[in-house]
Amino acid sequence: MNSAVTLIRSAALSDAAEYAYAATVPAGTRLIFPAGACPLEKDGTTAAVGDYAGQAAVCVANLRTALAEAGAGLSDVVSTRVLVASSSQDDLVAAWEVVRDAFGDHDVPSTLLGVTVLGYDDQLVEIEAVAAVHDR
């Protein structure tokens, strides 16, 4: 399946960022707006309590599942927002590295945010995403 997503890079902006600076999708593309991917097990308990990287991995797995149910995959993601309940840059980076590695070469535009608190008990990470697919 060919991705509907075109990643935009700019020689005028810093290459220190580990993601593209923008993305586009063509007219007529179906957009997918999954709920924020949380580090929840199927029984509703929070996975990897106290572990930023561990929770990020569960979030990515849950995002993959939600996208698959909508007929998409990580390569169809247009952008992400990674929320980390911490004021420590090290904690944010620990979560980000897991997300970045999961996307591999499909380095979509992303925002990494430190937040005060997230919605579930012991939740440290949440991933928001928008995806786009060609309908056939």
C-alpha positions in Angstrom: 0.0 0.0 0.0 1.4 3.4 -1.0 1.2 6.0 1.8 -0.9 9.1 1.2 1.5 11.0 3.3 4.3 13.2 1.9 6.9 14.4 4.4 8.3 17.9 3.9 11.9 18.7 4.8 13.5 22.1 4.7 17.2 23.0 4.2 16.4 26.4 5.7 15.6 24.8 9.1 17.8 23.0 11.6 18.6 19.4 10.8 18.9 18.7 14.6 15.2 17.7 14.8 14.6 14.0 14.4 11.5 14.5 12.3 10.2 16.1 9.1 8.9 19.7 9.6 5.6 19.3 7.8 3.5 16.7 6.0 0.8 16.8 3.3 -1.9 14.5 2.1 -3.7 14.9 -1.3 -7.3 15.9 -1.7 -9.7 13.0 -1.3 -7.6 11.3 1.3 -9.5 9.7 4.2 -8.2 11.2 7.5 -8.1 9.1 10.7 -8.2 10.7 14.1 -7.5 8.0 16.7 -8.0 8.7 20.4 -4.8 9.4 22.3 -3.0 6.1 22.7 -2.6 5.3 26.3 -0.4 2.7 28.1 -3.4 0.6 29.1 -3.6 -3.2 29.2 -6.7 -4.8 27.8 -8.1 -5.1 31.4 -7.8 -1.4 31.8 -4.8 -1.4 34.1 -1.8 0.9 33.5 1.2 -0.9 32.0 4.8 -0.4 32.9 4.1 1.8 36.0 7.0 4.2 36.6 8.7 3.4 33.3 8.5 6.1 30.6 10.0 4.0 27.9 7.9 1.0 28.8 4.7 3.1 28.7 5.7 4.7 25.4 6.2 1.2 23.9 2.7 0.1 25.1 1.3 3.4 23.7 2.9 2.7 20.3 1.5 -0.9 20.3 -2.0 0.4 21.2 -1.7 3.1 18.5 -0.8 0.4 15.9 -3.9 -1.6 16.9 -6.2 1.4 16.7 -4.8 2.4 13.3 -5.1 -1.2 12.0 -8.8 -1.2 13.0 -9.2 1.9 10.8 -7.2 0.4 7.9 -4.0 2.2 8.5 -0.5 1.7 9.9 2.3 3.8 11.4 3.5 4.7 7.8 0.1 6.4 7.3 0.5 8.8 10.2 0.7 12.4 9.3 1.7 13.9 12.6 2.1 13.0 16.3 2.0 14.7 19.7 3.7 12.9 22.5 2.6 13.9 26.0 4.8 13.0 28.9 3.8 13.6 32.5 7.1 15.0 33.7 9.1 18.2 33.9 12.4 16.3 33.3 13.8 16.5 29.8 15.4 13.1 30.4 11.9 11.5 30.9 10.6 13.2 27.8 13.6 11.9 25.8 13.2 8.4 27.1 9.6 8.3 25.8 10.5 10.1 22.6 13.2 7.7 21.6 10.8 4.8 21.8 8.3 6.6 19.6 11.0 7.8 17.1 12.4 4.3 16.8 8.9 2.8 16.2 8.3 5.2 13.3 11.8 4.5 11.8 12.3 6.2 8.4 8.7 7.6 8.5 9.8 10.5 10.7 6.5 12.4 10.8 6.2 15.9 12.2 5.9 15.6 16.0 5.5 17.7 19.1 7.0 16.4 22.4 5.3 18.0 25.5 5.9 17.7 29.2 2.6 17.9 31.0 1.5 18.0 34.6 -0.8 15.0 34.7 -2.5 12.5 32.3 -5.9 10.9 32.7 -5.3 7.4 34.1 -3.8 6.3 37.4 0.0 6.0 37.1 -0.1 7.2 33.4 3.1 8.8 32.2 2.8 8.8 28.4 0.1 9.4 25.7 0.5 9.6 22.0 -1.9 11.6 19.8 -1.7 11.0 16.0 -3.5 11.8 12.8 -3.3 9.4 9.9 -4.4 9.5 6.2 -5.1 6.7 3.7 -6.1 6.3 0.1 -9.5 4.7 -0.2 -9.8 2.3 -3.1 
